Amino acid sequence: MNRSLLPPALPDVEADQPTECELRVLRVITEGKTAKEIAAGLRIGVNTVRNE
C-alpha cells in the first residue's frame, strides 16, 4: 500500500508526560537549591539533575 495514503501516526501521549524523577527534580528546583544540593537530596547524579 502506498504510504502517502495512510494517515499520519498519532503522537505518543505518554512521551509528553514528565517522569516521576523529572517531577521530583522540578519540585526541589522551586525551593531554589543548586543542582549539587538537589542531586545529594534525591540521591541521583548532578548530570541527571541537569538533564531532567
C-alpha positions as CSV (number, residue, x, y, z in Angstrom):
1,M,0.0,0.0,0.0
2,N,1.2,3.5,-0.8
3,R,2.4,5.0,2.5
4,S,1.3,8.5,1.4
5,L,-2.3,7.4,1.6
6,L,-2.0,6.3,5.2
7,P,-3.0,8.9,7.9
8,P,-0.1,10.3,10.0
9,A,0.8,8.4,13.1
10,L,-0.6,9.9,16.3
11,P,1.9,11.2,18.8
12,D,2.7,9.2,21.8
13,V,0.8,11.0,24.6
14,E,2.8,9.4,27.4
15,A,6.1,10.7,25.9
16,D,4.8,14.2,26.7
17,Q,4.2,13.5,30.4
18,P,7.1,14.2,32.8
19,T,8.6,11.2,34.6
20,E,8.5,10.8,38.4
21,C,12.2,11.7,38.5
22,E,11.6,14.8,36.5
23,L,8.7,15.8,38.8
24,R,10.8,15.3,41.9
25,V,13.6,17.4,40.5
26,L,11.2,20.2,39.5
27,R,9.7,20.3,43.0
28,V,13.1,20.8,44.5
29,I,14.2,23.3,41.9
30,T,11.3,25.5,43.1
31,E,13.0,25.6,46.5
32,G,16.0,27.4,45.0
33,K,18.5,24.6,45.6
34,T,21.6,24.1,43.4
35,A,22.0,21.1,41.1
36,K,24.5,19.6,43.6
37,E,22.1,20.0,46.5
38,I,19.3,18.5,44.5
39,A,21.4,15.5,43.5
40,A,22.5,14.9,47.1
41,G,19.0,15.2,48.4
42,L,17.4,12.9,45.8
43,R,20.5,10.6,45.7
44,I,20.9,11.0,41.9
45,G,23.8,12.3,39.9
46,V,24.3,16.0,39.2
47,N,24.2,15.3,35.5
48,T,20.8,13.6,35.9
49,V,19.5,16.7,37.6
50,R,20.8,18.9,34.8
51,N,19.3,16.6,32.2
52,E,15.9,16.4,33.8
